[in-house]
Amino acid sequence: MSERVLICGAGVFGLEASLVLRARGWDVQVIDEGPLPHPLAASTDLSKAVRMDYGDDDRYADAMLECLSRWRGRNATWGDALFHETGVTYLSREPLREGGFEHESFTRLRARGVAAERLDAEPIHRRFSGWREGYHRDGYFNPVGGWVESGRLVEALVAKARHAGVTVTERAAAVSLIERGGRVLGARSADGRSFEASLTVCAMGAWTPSLVPALSESVRATGHPVFLLRPSLDVAQRFAAPAFVTWGSDIARTGWYGFPLHPREGLVKIAHHGAGRVIDPETDARVVTDSQIAAMRAFVRDAMPALADAPLERTRLCTYADTDDGHFVIDRDPTRDGLLVATGDSGHALKFAPMLGEWIADACEGRDNDFTERFRWRTGVASRRGESARSWCEH
Ligand SMILES: Cc1cc2nc3c(=O)[nH]c(=O)nc-3n(C[C@H](O)[C@H](O)[C@H](O)COP(=O)(O)OP(=O)(O)OC[C@H]3O[C@@H](n4cnc5c(N)ncnc54)[C@H](O)[C@@H]3O)c2cc1C
């Protein structure tokens, strides 16, 4: 008889784990508060960047090499190409310097045999005409990578999980853990249902500390703005791939990054990978402030003048489950048996979706992998560093 695992949270962490655990013979139940995809979930979005550009972090870069081939495999077998390999550009207003995100990423791409092209001001303007001429002086184009339709990915994962025999229950918010004799035996939902299992995985993104308060020392919810602009038809093509691709503009210093025109929605997404603001995901309003909008407009007016007056179709304040070192937390609760947490995305985990399920299933089964140590349950991390593309400026 197969062991039962309960997964609380059907974002990309929970759903990817459900498929791998099911394939390894577990009896899997997933519960989620929302309709799926949950509108406030971090995974539910038009697009997320898929890059192997990780500065001096070889481990994430190597894992992304593997993930990229799996994304392509999914495009080929899933019947729906959710991953758009437009390539990516990481550009700078200054000459690239050793130790900097762009320089270290470029060097490592080349070392891995990736045909990344170094670009200075003229070719940047000639090839990527959405940028103001001369705005960027240096950078590179990496043909590997691009973006994925993350909301549609969640829809596809829910369907695949159900098809594989995973029980996916919507509108079941886990509000407490069932515990006996120092062991976690499942969770109770807000409407009083009990979901029992020999192992419980808490993968509730930024909401995870609400069910596992001991995590709140090392995982906090931070809000980050997303802006969706609708360019007019006469300029839209300047922001469509290949004339415009997934980009970062001195991302580790400014936080600004974005995407090409969405082929179906006709929208250009711009976002900010910065410090964000600490929020309570349960109660705080998810509002992008006027000053955040003003900061975005000032950047766009200077860097992409053709978009300066594009109507702002909508904004979104999306949440990271933020850790100080920017690494995920995929590990068992050190104080009680029967509970594992899978969270700590820090704003950069979705691109690893094709491997997330294995990392979580390995932790469930006590198997080590290349990331076991890095994703350990940890508290009191010395300094706030974050992953290498992360800027700490606030907008
Ligand atoms: C603005 C922004 C931009 C980003 N850009 C990128 C990017 O370009 N590239 C990239 O790789 N990553 C990016 N990320 C990160 C990526 O979105 C996350 O790493 C990933 O989506 C996290 O998935 P998750 O499953 O942990 O959380 P979520 O997707 O948030 O899922 C958590 C789920 O838990 C459920 N839940 C909550 N409370 C309960 C409860 N009590 N009971 C049951 N279920 C519950 C929710 O309904 C939700 O469905 C970005 C994130 C943000 C916020």
Ligand as a Chemical Component Dictionary entry (heavy atoms), coordinates in Angstrom:
data_LIG
# 
_chem_comp.id                   LIG 
_chem_comp.type                 NON-POLYMER 
_chem_comp.pdbx_formal_charge   0 
_chem_comp.three_letter_code    LIG 
# 
loop_
_chem_comp_atom.comp_id 
_chem_comp_atom.atom_id 
_chem_comp_atom.alt_atom_id 
_chem_comp_atom.type_symbol 
_chem_comp_atom.charge 
_chem_comp_atom.model_Cartn_x 
_chem_comp_atom.model_Cartn_y 
_chem_comp_atom.model_Cartn_z 
_chem_comp_atom.pdbx_ordinal 
LIG C1  C1  C 0 6.721  39.926 -9.235  1  
LIG C2  C2  C 0 7.308  38.551 -9.380  2  
LIG C3  C3  C 0 8.073  38.277 -10.485 3  
LIG C4  C4  C 0 8.686  37.034 -10.619 4  
LIG N1  N1  N 0 9.423  36.791 -11.733 5  
LIG C5  C5  C 0 10.024 35.594 -11.874 6  
LIG C6  C6  C 0 10.774 35.319 -13.034 7  
LIG O1  O1  O 0 10.856 36.154 -13.947 8  
LIG N2  N2  N 0 11.368 34.087 -13.137 9  
LIG C7  C7  C 0 11.268 33.139 -12.146 10 
LIG O2  O2  O 0 11.857 32.080 -12.286 11 
LIG N3  N3  N 0 10.555 33.379 -11.022 12 
LIG C8  C8  C 0 9.945  34.577 -10.871 13 
LIG N4  N4  N 0 9.201  34.836 -9.764  14 
LIG C9  C9  C 0 9.147  33.829 -8.699  15 
LIG C10 C10 C 0 8.092  32.784 -8.947  16 
LIG O3  O3  O 0 6.877  33.394 -9.243  17 
LIG C11 C11 C 0 8.010  31.937 -7.688  18 
LIG O4  O4  O 0 9.273  31.438 -7.428  19 
LIG C12 C12 C 0 7.036  30.775 -7.764  20 
LIG O5  O5  O 0 5.906  31.111 -8.472  21 
LIG C13 C13 C 0 6.690  30.357 -6.336  22 
LIG O6  O6  O 0 5.812  29.281 -6.381  23 
LIG P1  P1  P 0 5.128  28.709 -5.069  24 
LIG O7  O7  O 0 4.454  27.456 -5.472  25 
LIG O8  O8  O 0 6.139  28.649 -3.977  26 
LIG O9  O9  O 0 4.105  29.839 -4.593  27 
LIG P2  P2  P 0 2.723  30.328 -5.194  28 
LIG O10 O10 O 0 2.711  30.283 -6.653  29 
LIG O11 O11 O 0 2.427  31.625 -4.542  30 
LIG O12 O12 O 0 1.679  29.207 -4.697  31 
LIG C14 C14 C 0 1.313  29.076 -3.364  32 
LIG C15 C15 C 0 -0.071 28.435 -3.344  33 
LIG O13 O13 O 0 -0.414 28.204 -1.972  34 
LIG C16 C16 C 0 -1.797 28.417 -1.850  35 
LIG N5  N5  N 0 -2.134 28.680 -0.460  36 
LIG C17 C17 C 0 -1.871 29.798 0.263   37 
LIG N6  N6  N 0 -2.359 29.680 1.513   38 
LIG C18 C18 C 0 -2.938 28.448 1.558   39 
LIG C19 C19 C 0 -3.598 27.718 2.588   40 
LIG N7  N7  N 0 -3.769 28.230 3.804   41 
LIG N8  N8  N 0 -4.043 26.471 2.313   42 
LIG C20 C20 C 0 -3.850 25.908 1.066   43 
LIG N9  N9  N 0 -3.242 26.552 0.050   44 
LIG C21 C21 C 0 -2.778 27.795 0.301   45 
LIG C22 C22 C 0 -2.091 29.607 -2.755  46 
LIG O14 O14 O 0 -3.447 29.653 -3.093  47 
LIG C23 C23 C 0 -1.163 29.320 -3.944  48 
LIG O15 O15 O 0 -1.831 28.635 -4.970  49 
LIG C24 C24 C 0 8.544  36.051 -9.605  50 
LIG C25 C25 C 0 7.728  36.307 -8.494  51 
LIG C26 C26 C 0 7.118  37.550 -8.370  52 
LIG C27 C27 C 0 6.302  37.812 -7.156  53 
# 
loop_
_chem_comp_bond.comp_id 
_chem_comp_bond.atom_id_1 
_chem_comp_bond.atom_id_2 
_chem_comp_bond.value_order 
_chem_comp_bond.pdbx_ordinal 
LIG C1  C2  SING 1  
LIG C2  C3  SING 2  
LIG C2  C26 DOUB 3  
LIG C3  C4  DOUB 4  
LIG C4  N1  SING 5  
LIG C4  C24 SING 6  
LIG N1  C5  DOUB 7  
LIG C5  C6  SING 8  
LIG C5  C8  SING 9  
LIG C6  O1  DOUB 10 
LIG C6  N2  SING 11 
LIG N2  C7  SING 12 
LIG C7  O2  DOUB 13 
LIG C7  N3  SING 14 
LIG N3  C8  DOUB 15 
LIG C8  N4  SING 16 
LIG N4  C9  SING 17 
LIG N4  C24 SING 18 
LIG C9  C10 SING 19 
LIG C10 O3  SING 20 
LIG C10 C11 SING 21 
LIG C11 O4  SING 22 
LIG C11 C12 SING 23 
LIG C12 O5  SING 24 
LIG C12 C13 SING 25 
LIG C13 O6  SING 26 
LIG O6  P1  SING 27 
LIG P1  O7  DOUB 28 
LIG P1  O8  SING 29 
LIG P1  O9  SING 30 
LIG O9  P2  SING 31 
LIG P2  O10 DOUB 32 
LIG P2  O11 SING 33 
LIG P2  O12 SING 34 
LIG O12 C14 SING 35 
LIG C14 C15 SING 36 
LIG C15 O13 SING 37 
LIG C15 C23 SING 38 
LIG O13 C16 SING 39 
LIG C16 N5  SING 40 
LIG C16 C22 SING 41 
LIG N5  C17 SING 42 
LIG N5  C21 SING 43 
LIG C17 N6  DOUB 44 
LIG N6  C18 SING 45 
LIG C18 C19 SING 46 
LIG C18 C21 DOUB 47 
LIG C19 N7  SING 48 
LIG C19 N8  DOUB 49 
LIG N8  C20 SING 50 
LIG C20 N9  DOUB 51 
LIG N9  C21 SING 52 
LIG C22 O14 SING 53 
LIG C22 C23 SING 54 
LIG C23 O15 SING 55 
LIG C24 C25 DOUB 56 
LIG C25 C26 SING 57 
LIG C26 C27 SING 58 
# 
